[in-house]
Structures are given as structure tokens and as C-alpha cells.
């Protein structure tokens, strides 16, 4: 089927086997080993999953790169408890906007954008969370995938001067640190400690 009906990603099927990512079978003679896994990554074979229903303020992003965060590991290895399986993690996403909803005002098709862990406007959903039935009832998936669908509120244009691989970590730790500093009015002459 393919985009826009399905996105493709690296999925973990079982938290007890969190280092084993699900992949699409090439043929019945495919050997399940590290070389085959690497070749499938290079050739672009991924399992497919359905995105939530597209809405007026949504942006579809074709992913360029996605950083790695400790939160991804804690999610798939039960460090934070059970998670719905199969699951595609990754929340330091940089990509190109390929579709924008009719009410989107902050991004246009072709813009390079970034997305963090939050992708929907109710302030509850990140990867591993179910969308309401009216949005398709699917499980939110992360950025180790071909595309991601996010609300414009959580999608940020990336300045041309910042390489994608350097911008990706800013979608997690960068937002986590910068936002509270900004809200607290921290600036020149103030002292602050950042732990973590």
C-alpha cells in the first residue's frame, strides 16, 4: 500500500527481546542475521504500520534522520514498565514536510522540520499511546520510520544553518532544557543549574 496509507519503521515486538527489531521478510530464503538486518536497512525494507487519520492541523513528515535517546531504550526494555507491542520508538525527528493540513499556518510542503516526543495536541500522546477511535484507534509510533504524522503545534521549522544530524537531539534535550529556561525568564546575569 505505502505512503500515505502506511508508514514503515523498525519495530520491537517483545520487550524481553528489545534488541530484536521486526523487519519485513524479503523472501522465504532470507537469513535472520546481522548482515541481513544491515542490508535491509540499506535497501529500505521496513515493516508497515498505519498512521492516525490525517486532520486539518496535521503535518506528514518524510524522515531524514532521528536521534537516539535513553528514553527510547527505557521504553522498549521495560525500564518504564510495559509498553504496547509492536512499537517503533524515536522522538528526535528531522524531516521534510510532504503534506500539510488545510488549517496549518506554521509549515509548508518542502520545509525542513523537527518533531520531539509530543505529536498530538491533547498533550497526552507520544509513541506507544493509543489515539481515540475517531482518529483511527491506532498506536502512536516514533521516528525510526519512513514518515511521522504530527500536529503543527509540535512541529518546528529547522533553520538552514543547522545540519539535520545536529538538530535532531535538540528535539528532545534541547526542547526539554530551553523551554523552561525561556518560561522562567532566564537570561544574562541570572544563575541556573541544569541537572540530568
C-alpha positions as CSV (number, residue, x, y, z in Angstrom):
1,X,0.0,0.0,0.0
2,X,2.7,2.6,1.1
3,X,2.5,6.2,2.0
4,X,0.1,7.9,2.9
5,X,-1.8,4.8,4.0
6,X,1.0,3.1,5.8
7,X,4.4,4.2,7.2
8,X,7.4,1.9,7.5
9,X,9.6,1.5,10.6
10,X,11.8,-0.6,12.7
11,X,9.6,-2.2,15.3
12,X,10.2,-4.1,18.6
13,X,7.8,-7.0,19.0
14,X,8.6,-8.1,22.6
15,X,10.2,-6.1,25.4
16,X,12.0,-9.2,26.6
17,X,13.8,-9.2,23.2
18,X,14.2,-5.5,22.9
19,X,17.3,-5.7,20.8
20,X,15.5,-7.6,18.1
21,X,13.7,-5.2,15.7
22,X,11.0,-6.5,13.4
23,X,11.7,-6.4,9.7
24,X,9.8,-7.2,6.5
25,X,10.6,-10.6,5.1
26,X,12.3,-10.2,1.7
27,X,11.7,-13.8,0.7
28,X,11.5,-17.3,2.4
29,X,15.2,-17.8,2.0
30,X,16.1,-14.6,4.0
31,X,18.6,-15.4,6.7
32,X,18.0,-13.7,10.1
33,X,21.4,-12.3,10.9
34,X,23.2,-9.0,11.4
35,X,24.4,-8.8,7.8
36,X,20.8,-9.3,6.5
37,X,19.5,-6.8,9.0
38,X,22.1,-4.2,7.8
39,X,21.3,-4.9,4.2
40,X,17.6,-4.5,4.8
41,X,18.3,-1.1,6.5
42,X,20.4,0.0,3.5
43,X,17.8,-1.3,1.0
44,X,14.9,0.3,2.9
45,X,12.8,-2.7,3.8
46,X,10.7,-2.0,6.9
47,X,7.5,-3.4,8.5
48,X,4.5,-1.2,7.8
49,X,2.1,0.4,10.2
50,X,-1.0,2.6,9.8
51,X,-0.8,6.3,10.9
52,X,-3.6,8.0,12.7
53,X,-6.3,9.7,10.5
54,X,-5.0,12.9,8.9
55,X,-6.6,16.1,10.3
56,X,-6.7,19.8,9.4
57,X,-3.7,20.7,11.6
58,X,-1.5,17.7,10.8
59,X,1.8,17.6,9.0
60,X,3.2,14.5,7.3
61,X,7.0,14.4,7.5
62,X,9.3,12.3,5.4
63,X,12.0,11.5,7.9
64,X,15.6,12.4,7.1
65,X,17.1,11.3,10.5
66,X,16.2,10.5,14.0
67,X,18.4,10.8,17.1
68,X,18.8,8.2,19.8
69,X,17.6,8.9,23.3
70,X,17.8,6.9,26.5
71,X,14.0,7.2,26.7
72,X,13.8,5.0,23.6
73,X,15.8,2.3,25.3
74,X,13.8,2.6,28.6
75,X,10.5,2.3,26.6
76,X,11.4,-0.8,24.7
77,X,13.3,-2.7,27.5
78,X,10.6,-2.2,30.2
79,X,12.7,0.3,32.1
80,X,9.5,2.3,32.5
81,X,7.1,-0.7,32.6
82,X,5.1,-2.4,29.9
83,X,4.5,-0.8,26.5
84,X,2.2,-1.8,23.7
85,X,3.9,-4.0,21.1
86,X,4.9,-3.9,18.4
87,X,6.4,-0.4,18.8
88,X,8.6,1.9,16.8
89,X,10.4,4.4,19.0
90,X,12.4,7.5,18.2
91,X,11.5,11.1,19.1
92,X,14.4,13.3,17.8
93,X,12.9,13.5,14.3
94,X,14.1,15.8,11.5
95,X,12.5,15.6,8.1
96,X,10.7,17.3,5.2
97,X,7.1,18.3,5.3
98,X,5.4,16.3,2.5
99,X,1.7,17.1,3.3
100,X,0.1,19.8,5.4
101,X,-3.5,20.1,6.7
102,X,-5.6,22.9,5.4
103,X,-5.5,24.8,8.7
104,X,-1.7,24.6,9.1
105,X,-0.1,28.0,9.2
106,X,3.4,27.4,10.5
107,X,4.8,25.0,8.0
108,X,4.5,24.5,4.2
109,X,5.3,21.5,2.0
110,X,9.0,21.3,1.4
111,X,10.1,22.9,4.8
112,X,12.7,21.0,6.8
113,X,11.1,20.5,10.2
114,X,11.7,18.8,13.6
115,X,9.4,16.9,16.0
116,X,10.0,15.7,19.5
117,X,8.2,13.2,21.7
118,X,4.8,15.0,21.7
119,X,2.9,14.7,18.4
120,X,-0.7,15.5,19.1
121,X,-2.4,18.5,20.6
122,X,-4.3,16.9,23.6
123,X,-0.9,16.9,25.4
124,X,-1.1,13.2,26.2
125,X,0.1,11.2,23.2
126,X,3.7,10.2,22.4
127,X,4.8,6.9,20.8
128,X,3.2,3.9,22.4
129,X,-0.1,5.8,23.2
130,X,-3.4,4.9,21.6
131,X,-5.3,7.5,19.6
132,X,-9.0,7.8,20.1
133,X,-11.2,5.7,17.9
134,X,-12.3,8.8,15.8
135,X,-8.6,9.2,14.8
136,X,-8.3,5.6,13.8
137,X,-7.6,4.0,17.2
138,X,-4.1,3.1,16.2
139,X,-1.0,3.2,18.4
140,X,1.3,6.3,18.0
141,X,4.7,5.3,16.6
142,X,8.0,7.0,16.6
143,X,10.7,8.3,14.3
144,X,12.7,5.2,13.4
145,X,10.4,5.1,10.4
146,X,9.8,6.5,6.9
147,X,7.3,9.1,8.0
148,X,5.6,10.6,11.0
149,X,2.3,12.5,11.3
150,X,2.3,15.3,13.9
151,X,0.2,18.2,14.9
152,X,1.6,21.6,13.8
153,X,1.8,22.7,17.4
154,X,4.6,20.2,17.9
155,X,6.4,20.7,14.6
156,X,9.2,23.2,14.3
157,X,10.9,24.7,11.2
158,X,14.7,24.0,11.3
159,X,17.0,26.9,10.3
160,X,19.1,26.2,7.2
161,X,22.3,26.8,9.2
162,X,21.8,23.7,11.4
163,X,22.6,20.3,9.9
164,X,19.9,17.7,10.4
165,X,22.0,15.4,12.5
166,X,22.8,18.2,14.9
167,X,19.2,19.5,15.0
168,X,17.7,16.0,15.9
169,X,18.9,15.9,19.6
170,X,17.5,19.4,20.1
171,X,14.1,17.9,19.6
172,X,14.5,16.1,23.0
173,X,17.1,17.5,25.4
174,X,17.2,20.9,23.6
175,X,13.4,21.5,23.9
176,X,13.4,20.0,27.4
177,X,16.0,22.5,28.7
178,X,15.3,25.5,26.5
179,X,11.5,25.8,27.1
180,X,11.6,26.0,30.9
181,X,14.5,28.5,30.8
182,X,12.6,30.7,28.4
183,X,9.4,30.4,30.5
184,X,11.3,31.3,33.7
185,X,12.9,34.3,32.1
186,X,16.4,33.1,32.5
187,X,18.9,35.3,30.6
188,X,22.1,37.3,31.0
189,X,23.1,37.9,34.6
190,X,21.0,35.0,36.1
191,X,22.4,31.8,37.5
192,X,20.9,28.5,36.8
193,X,21.8,24.8,37.3
194,X,20.7,22.1,34.8
195,X,20.8,18.6,36.1
196,X,20.4,15.5,34.0
